[in-house]
Amino acid sequence: MLRFVLCLVPCFAWAQVEQGPANAGFMPEFDGQTRTDSLPASSIEVSIFSEGLDFPWGIAPLPDGGFLVSERGGLLKRLGADGGLVGIVSGLPDVAAVRQGGLLDVAVSPAFDTDRLVYWTYAKPFDGGTALAAAQGILDEITLTQVVEIFVQDPVLNSGQHYGSRIIPTQDGVWITTGDRGSPELAQGDNTVGKIIWIDRDGPRVWSSGHRNIQGATVRDGTLWTVEHGPRGGDELNQPEDGLNYGWPVVSYGINYGGSDVGDGIAVSDGYEPPVYYWDPVIAPGGMAAYPEDGAHEAWRGNLFVSSLRPGGVMRLELDDGHVVGEEHLLADVGRVRDVEVLDNGDLLVLPDALGADILRVSPLP
């Protein structure tokens, strides 16, 4: 197995994190909302965990030390604890692998040891379009049985973009993040587009609204955190609360791709929640993970890790009382990264967004 090492030499913090020139001229609403202090560089060792995956999208750890990994093209693969392929999982419904759509996130129940439940999100094909959908099934080795659809986004749209999507199972229910499907006005409408969805025994309902394209979500200390794509500028880190509106496309810290204003060209307005943190220029966020407060590597405890599709790599965010107080850009030379997972031993697994991608293991050094 190939192995290479990258050791970053620690440097002093408290210089502003390096970014290019901003696309928009907005001022942050509060100190630390963007371009926070640069953290000391982490010393890490990087090795190849698993080889040859095609556009991996999500990863879910299994109790036996293995993993489920989704590929956007429609395959769900089971890997062993050593990263080797155990098999391709059967039993999935039809998937529309079109543009940004396909087989998207995968997660397992918190009670997987007893219920064997697996959850996944995907682009579901319809005559005349697609819709983001979520399903669950019971895993028997490499076969899914008792598959049940638990959510289908409404309306169906003839668009291949902005599906979201992450699925976060908890003891009480499931969160599903969505996108606006390229129709920004729908994010403020009475529908399930541009929303976070909560599903429990009473069925699905809208948790929060006004979201552009949420491709990262995790739970930290029992609280949901998300990252979503802005247009040119305005990628957002949020802590979405039940019943609140996060503003897209009425307010945004970015501008349209052509250079025009988003809406009325405002970033703040009554009735819309500001992001905890934003990036301009963008990082094009993918998945995210929270490092446990009792994690093996002390310097990373309580941090958030956010994968980046552009410029690539992984962003490490240090939090204090719910605010970002430091940022580090890890793996800046590995290109597009779709997802990141924290392992029980404190290492990270990083999923590059590429054909024939190698999943990377990132081990912090003392």
N, C-alpha and C positions, 0 to 999 in steps of 0.2 A: 504493500500500500504506500502510495506517495505520501511524503511528509515534508512540510517546510515550516520554518520558524520565523516569526516576525516579532522582534522585541523592540518596543518603543521606549525611548529614554524619557523618564519623567521630566517635566519642565515646570516652571512656576505658573500658577493660575492667576486669575484676576485681570488678564488681558481679555478684551472682547473676543468672542468666538469669531473665527475667520469666515467671512461670507463675501460674495460679490456685491456689486452695487444693487440697491433696491430697485424694483420695477415701479413701485408706487411711492408717493411722497407722504404717506400717512405717518402720523406720530402715534406711538403706542399709548394706550389708555392709562397704563401704570408702569412703573419701573420694573424691569425684568420680564416684560411681556414678549420681547424679542431681543435677539443679539445679546444674550446674557454673557456672563464671564466664561472664559475658556477653562476647562478643567485640566489638571495635570494629566499628561498622556499615560495611559495604562500600558504596563508591560504584559504582553500576551504571547502565547504560542498558538500557531494556527496549523491545523492538519486536515487532511481529507477524511471525512467520516464515511461517505457513501458516494459512489461514482455513477455518472451517466443517467441523470434524470432529465426529462424534457419539460422545461418550464414548470418546475414545482411551485405550488401555490400555498399550500398549508401543511402543517405537520402536527401530529398529535401523539404524545408519548403513551405507551401501553404499560400496564403494571409489570409485564415480564421483562422490561428493559428495551423492548422493541418500539417501533413507530409505525403509524400510518402516514403516508405522504400522498397528497393529491397532486396530479399533474393537470394543467389547464386543458390539455387535449381530451381528457375524459377518463384517464386511468387513475385508480386508487391502488397504491402499492403498500404492501406490508414489508417492513424491513426488520431484520433481527437486531439484537443489541450491538452487534458488530458492524452494522450498516449494510450487511448483505441482504439481497432480495430473498424474502421468504416466498412471496407469490403476489400475483395480481388479484385483487379482491373482486369477486363477481357479485351481481345482484343490484348494481346501480341502475337507476332509471335513465332514459335517454337524456343526453346532454348536448346542448348547442354550443359547439366550440367555434364561436365567431367573434372576431376582433378581441375585445377584452373579456368576452364571456367564455364559459366553459365550466369545468369542474373547479370549484373555488375552494372554500375553506373546509377543513375537517377538524372535528373535536370529539372527545369521548366524555361520557357521563362521569360526574364525580364519584358515582357508585358503580363504575364499570366492572369491578371485581364481582359484583353480584348480578347486575342487570345487563351487562355486555352491550349497552347502548352506544351507538356511534351516530354522530350528527354531521351533516355536510350541507353546503350551499352550492348552487349551480345555476347556470342559465338554462331554463326550460324552454324547449321549442314549442311554438304555436303557429298555426296558419297566420302568416302576416307579421310575425314578430317573435319576440322572446320575453320572458319575465324571469326575474330572480326568484328562485324557489329554495326551500330548505326541506330536508327529509331526515328521518331517523330510521335505524334498523338495528337488528341484533347481529353481532359479529360472531361467527363460528369459524375459527381459523382464518380462512380467506374467502368466506361466503357470508353475504348479508342476507338475512331473512326477516320476515315480518316488516318489510319496508313500508313506512307511512309518510306521506307528504304532510308537513306541519305548517307550511306557509307558502303562498304564491303571491308575489307582488302584483298589485293592481294599479294602473292598467297595464295590459300587454302593449309593448312598443316596438316599432320597427327601428331599433337602434342597437348597436353592438358596443355601447360604452357605458361607463359609470354604473356598474352593477353593485359596487361595494366590493367585498362583502366578507364579514367575519361572523362567526357563530360562537357564542360564549355560554355553555351550559353551567348552571349553578344548581344548588340543592332545591331551590324554589321555582326555577323556571329557566328560560333561555332568552338571551339577547341576540338579535340579528341586526347587523348594520347594513344599510343600503346606500344607493347613490341616486342621483337625479335622472339617470339614463339619458343625459344630454338634453333634457328639457327642464331648465332651471326653474321655470314658473311652477312646476308641479311640486317642488319642495315645500311650497307654502299652501298647497291645496289639500283638499279632503280626500286623501288617498294614502298609499303606502310607499310612495316614491320620495326619496330624499329624507327618509325617516329612520329612526331606530325603532325596532319592533321588540316588544316584550311578549313572550308566550308562557302562560302558566296553565293551570287546570281549567281556567275560564276561557282559554283560547287566546289568539293574538290581538294585540292592541298597539297603538302608537305610543311609544315612550317619550320620544322627543322629535322635533321637526326642524326644518331649515338646514339640512345637511347637503353638501355637494357630492361627495364620493368618499365614504368612510371605508378605507382598506385596512385599518389597524384597530384592534380593540383588545383590552386585557382588563383583568380585575386586580387592583392593588389595594390591600387592606380592606377588602369587601366592597370597594367602590369601582364603578366602571370608568375607564379612561379610553378615549378614542383619538385617532389621528385621521384627518381627512385632507384630500387634495383641494387646494385652491386653484384659481386660474393661473395667471402670471403673477406670482406672489400670493401670499395669504394661505398657505398650508397651515392647518390649525391642530393644536392639541387641546382637547376639551375633556371636561369631567361632566358628561351629560346627566342632567337631572330630570326626573319624571315630570312631564307636562310643560317643559320649557322649550323655547324656540331659539335656534342658534343662527338665524338670520339670513342664510343663503336663499335667494340672490339679492335680498334687500340691502344687506350690508356685507362688506368684504374688505379685507386688508390687501387685496390684489386688484389687478385690472384685467380686462379681457385680453385674449391672445393678440388681437389686432391693435391693442393700445388704447381702446376706448374705456370709458368708465363702466364698472359694474353697477347697474341700476342708476341711482342718482349720484354715484361717486362718493359714498360715505362709508365709513368703517364702523361707526357707532350710532346707535339709535335706541330710544326707549322701547322696551318690550322685547329686545333681542339680547341674548347673552354673549358677552365678549369671550374670545378664546383665552384659555389659561396661558397659552404661548402661541406665537406664530412665526413662520419663516417667510422672508422675502429677501433674496430669491428663494424659490421653492426647493424642497428636498424630495418631492414626489414620494410621499410616504407609502410604505407597504404595511407589513404586519408589525406588531409590537409585543413586548413582553415585559413583565415586572420582575425585578430581582428581589427575592425575599429579604425581609429585614434580618433574618438569621442565616442568610446565604453564606456560602463558604468563603467568598472573597469580600473582606470587610469593606474595602473602598467602594464596592458596587452596591452595598446593601441599600434597599429602598429605591434604587435607580430604575428608570424606564429605559428600555432599549427600543429604538424605532428604526426599522429598515428603510433604506432610501433607494429609489429607482433612478434618481438623478439629483446629485452627482454620483450616487451609489454609496455602498458601504452601510454602516450602522451608526446612528446617533445615540450617544449615551447622555441621558438627562438626569441631573441630580435635583431632587425636590426638597423643599423645606416648607412645611405648613401649607402644602398644596400649590406652591409656586416653584417655577424652574429657577434655580440659582446657579447652574453651571451646565455646560455642554461640551462633549468631546466627540470628534468624528473618528470612528474606528473603521479599519479596513477600507480606507479611501481608494485603494487601488484594485479592488476586486470587481468593480462594475455594479450593475443593477442587482439589488437584493430585494427579494419579495417578502421574506418572512424571517423571524428570529424566534428561537425557543430557548428558555432557561432550563438546564438539566438539574437533576437532584444534587449532583456533585458540585454545582456552581459554574460549570462550563456553559457555553452557548453553542447552539447549532444554528447555522446561517444558511438560508436557501437562496442561492443566486438565481436570477430570472433569466434563464438561457436554455437553449437546446443543448442537451448533453451535459447539464450542470452537475458539478460536484458539490454535495453538501459539506460545509466546512464546520469543523469543531474549533472553537475558540476557547483556549484555556488561559485564565489569568495566572500570572506568575507572582510569587510572593514579593 
